[in-house]
Amino acid sequence: MRAPLQFVLDFFTGGDSVKPAQFIPLSAPPENAPSWGTEVLRPTASGFTHPAANRHAQLQGATVSFRFERSRRKSIGFMVGADGLVVRAPNWVTLREVDAAVQEKGVWIVAKLQQFKERQTEQFQNAIEWRHGAEIPFLGRTVQLCVLERGVGRVHGQDLPLDHILPVTVPPGASVTQVRDAAQVWLKKQAKALFEERLHHFAPLLGVSWQKLSLSSASTRWGSARHDGHIRLNWRLVHLPISQIDYVVVHELAHLREMNHSPRFWETVGEVLPDYAQRRKALRQTPVDLKEN
């Protein structure tokens, strides 16, 4: 008897025809995956990956790596959240039936993952109002955006300490976009200097060597690491407390020893951050509009 379907999220459940799904047990990263990293909802070049994925499916031309779990529920359930897709099924349901259910709802699954990703992106990009006097999150606190027009001078922020100000200089009558771009140049400069300092601090503790740091502007991924020692970190981490930044830095450096999320990987993280679980939880609870794993 085929298990009934039940959708955890109240989304549309259109019955469009779908391409057949191909399932592969997860014992290694998906083929051609260049790196491992921390993310909110991680879209790969051709799909989406749950950080704790243990199965893959080819759906609508996209690789969907999802978390499959057994449960006491009475039906097959699908949930799309910040991490990606989770599929749950009762113990009596065969994997063949699970595979068929995922195949049948392939259109729904891909649409919901894409919808969630786009919503995160929009919230992230629109989180800050880039105007003179605005408070900008910076290292877990706030700094005041101080916009100086060339030849005019500063209006607000005269009495604030320098470390509480984010100064930008723009042409007279500059647009919001120009102010944002100038402020982000300042933030990226601060981010790169801080990330390099933290990488130099933690790499020796883990016994690894990183070769290159690049800043990322991804809307849903905090960082990634490649076998060749290339580390990518999202510059927007500079909005968050240093404890969460350190977690992402250590997470990526640990991948230079373990290119997976196995128990050995988490043991490696725990060698230098015994409280990594609390830091990870705090990062995951960060509002999406400032937002991994």
C-alpha positions in Angstrom: 0.0 0.0 0.0 1.4 3.4 -0.9 1.9 5.9 1.9 -0.3 9.0 1.8 1.4 12.3 1.2 1.3 15.1 3.8 2.8 18.6 3.3 4.1 20.3 6.4 4.1 23.7 4.8 0.9 25.2 3.5 2.0 25.8 0.0 0.4 25.0 -3.4 0.5 21.3 -4.4 0.1 21.5 -8.1 0.1 18.1 -9.9 2.3 19.1 -12.8 4.2 16.4 -14.5 7.8 16.1 -13.4 11.0 14.6 -14.7 12.0 11.2 -13.2 14.1 11.5 -10.0 17.4 9.8 -9.6 18.4 8.9 -6.0 22.0 8.4 -4.8 22.9 7.5 -1.2 25.1 10.3 0.3 28.6 9.1 1.2 30.5 12.0 -0.3 29.7 15.5 -1.7 27.6 15.6 -4.9 29.7 15.0 -8.0 31.6 18.1 -9.1 30.8 19.9 -5.9 33.8 22.2 -5.4 33.6 22.9 -1.8 31.9 22.5 1.6 30.6 25.4 3.6 28.1 27.1 6.0 24.8 28.3 4.7 21.2 29.2 5.3 19.7 27.6 2.3 22.6 26.5 0.0 21.9 26.6 -3.7 24.6 24.9 -5.7 25.4 25.7 -9.3 22.6 23.4 -10.4 20.5 22.8 -7.3 20.0 23.0 -3.5 21.8 21.2 -0.7 20.7 20.6 2.9 23.7 20.8 5.2 22.8 17.4 6.8 21.8 15.8 3.5 21.9 12.0 3.2 20.1 11.6 -0.2 20.1 13.3 -3.6 17.4 13.6 -6.3 17.5 15.0 -9.8 14.4 17.1 -10.0 13.5 19.6 -12.8 17.1 19.6 -14.0 18.4 20.5 -10.5 20.3 18.4 -7.9 18.3 18.5 -4.7 20.3 17.1 -1.8 17.9 16.6 1.1 17.7 15.2 4.6 15.7 11.9 4.9 14.5 10.8 8.3 12.4 7.9 9.6 9.7 8.9 12.0 6.5 7.7 13.8 4.4 9.8 11.5 1.6 8.1 9.5 2.5 9.6 6.1 5.4 10.9 4.0 6.0 14.5 5.0 7.9 17.3 3.2 9.2 20.4 4.8 11.1 23.3 3.2 12.9 25.6 5.6 16.0 27.6 6.1 18.3 24.6 5.6 16.5 23.2 2.6 14.3 20.1 2.1 13.6 17.5 4.8 11.6 14.4 3.9 10.2 12.2 6.7 8.5 8.8 6.4 7.2 6.1 8.7 9.4 3.0 9.2 7.0 0.8 7.2 7.3 2.8 4.0 9.9 1.5 1.6 12.6 3.7 0.0 11.0 3.0 -3.4 7.8 4.6 -2.2 9.7 7.5 -0.8 11.5 8.0 -4.1 8.2 7.8 -6.0 6.7 10.4 -3.6 9.6 12.8 -4.1 9.4 12.3 -7.8 5.7 13.0 -7.9 6.1 16.3 -6.1 9.3 17.4 -7.9 7.8 20.5 -9.3 6.4 21.6 -5.9 9.7 20.8 -4.2 11.9 22.8 -6.6 9.4 25.7 -6.7 9.3 26.0 -2.9 13.1 25.8 -2.6 13.5 28.5 -5.2 10.8 30.6 -3.6 12.4 30.3 -0.2 15.8 31.3 -1.6 14.3 34.3 -3.4 12.6 35.5 -0.2 15.8 35.2 1.7 17.7 37.1 -0.9 15.1 39.9 -1.0 15.0 40.2 2.8 18.8 40.2 3.0 19.3 42.9 0.3 16.5 45.2 1.7 17.4 44.8 5.4 19.3 48.1 5.8 18.0 51.5 5.0 21.0 53.2 3.5 20.5 56.8 4.5 22.4 59.4 6.5 22.1 58.7 10.3 20.9 55.1 9.9 22.2 52.6 12.4 24.2 49.8 10.7 24.8 46.4 12.4 28.5 46.0 12.8 30.2 43.2 14.8 27.1 42.6 16.9 26.6 46.3 17.8 25.6 49.3 15.7 27.5 52.2 14.1 25.9 55.3 12.7 26.1 55.9 8.9 27.6 59.3 8.5 27.2 60.6 4.9 29.5 63.4 3.9 28.9 65.2 0.7 32.0 66.4 -1.0 32.5 70.1 -0.1 29.7 70.1 2.5 30.6 68.2 5.6 29.0 66.1 8.3 25.6 66.9 9.8 25.0 64.0 12.3 27.5 62.1 14.3 29.6 65.0 15.4 29.5 63.9 19.0 29.9 60.2 18.5 33.2 58.4 19.1 35.0 57.5 15.8 34.5 53.7 16.5 30.7 54.3 16.5 30.6 55.9 13.0 30.6 54.5 9.5 31.9 57.4 7.4 31.2 57.6 3.7 31.9 60.4 1.2 29.6 60.8 -1.8 29.0 63.4 -4.5 26.3 66.1 -3.7 22.8 64.7 -4.2 24.0 61.1 -4.2 21.3 58.4 -4.6 20.6 55.8 -2.0 22.4 53.3 -4.2 25.5 55.4 -4.2 25.4 55.7 -0.4 24.9 51.9 0.0 27.8 51.2 -2.4 30.1 53.5 -0.6 29.1 52.1 2.8 29.6 48.5 1.6 33.1 49.4 0.4 34.0 50.4 3.9 32.3 47.3 5.4 34.1 45.0 3.0 37.4 46.5 3.8 36.8 46.0 7.6 35.5 42.4 6.9 38.6 41.4 4.9 41.0 42.7 7.5 39.1 40.9 10.3 38.7 37.6 8.4 42.4 37.5 7.6 43.3 38.1 11.3 40.9 35.3 12.5 42.1 32.9 9.8 45.7 33.5 10.9 44.7 32.9 14.5 42.8 29.7 14.1 44.6 27.9 11.2 47.7 27.0 13.4 45.4 25.7 16.1 43.8 23.3 13.6 47.0 22.4 12.0 45.9 23.6 8.6 47.1 26.1 6.0 44.8 28.3 4.0 46.1 29.8 0.8 43.6 32.4 -0.4 40.7 34.4 1.1 37.9 35.8 -1.1 34.9 37.8 0.0 31.6 36.5 -1.1 28.3 38.4 -1.7 26.1 35.3 -1.7 22.7 35.9 -0.2 22.3 32.5 1.4 25.8 31.1 2.1 28.1 32.2 4.8 31.3 30.5 3.6 33.0 27.7 1.7 36.3 25.9 1.6 38.1 24.1 -1.2 40.7 21.3 -1.1 43.3 23.8 -2.5 43.0 26.0 0.6 40.8 28.7 -1.0 38.4 30.1 1.7 35.4 32.2 0.7 33.6 34.2 3.5 30.5 36.3 3.1 31.4 39.9 3.8 28.0 40.4 5.5 29.4 38.3 8.4 30.8 41.7 9.5 27.3 42.6 10.7 27.4 39.7 13.3 29.1 39.3 16.7 32.7 38.1 16.6 31.7 34.8 18.3 29.6 33.9 15.3 32.2 35.1 12.8 34.8 32.8 14.6 32.4 29.9 14.2 32.2 30.3 10.5 35.9 30.8 10.2 36.7 27.6 12.2 34.0 25.7 10.3 35.6 26.5 6.9 39.2 25.8 8.2 38.0 22.5 9.6 36.9 21.5 6.1 40.6 21.6 5.1 41.0 18.5 7.3 37.5 17.0 6.7 35.7 17.8 3.5 32.4 16.6 4.9 30.0 17.1 7.9 30.9 13.8 9.5 31.3 13.2 13.3 35.1 13.7 12.7 34.5 17.1 11.2 32.5 18.3 14.2 35.2 16.8 16.5 37.7 18.9 14.6 35.6 22.1 15.1 35.2 21.3 18.8 39.0 21.1 19.2 39.2 24.9 19.1 35.6 25.9 19.8 34.2 23.5 22.5 31.0 25.7 22.5 30.6 25.5 18.7 27.0 24.1 19.1 25.9 27.2 21.0 27.6 29.5 18.4 26.0 27.5 15.6 22.6 27.8 17.1 23.0 31.6 17.6 24.0 31.9 13.9 21.0 29.8 12.8 18.7 32.0 14.8 20.1 35.2 13.2 17.2 36.9 11.4 17.3 36.0 7.8 17.6 39.7 6.8 21.0 39.7 8.3 21.8 36.1 7.9 24.0 29.0 7.4 24.3 25.9 8.6 
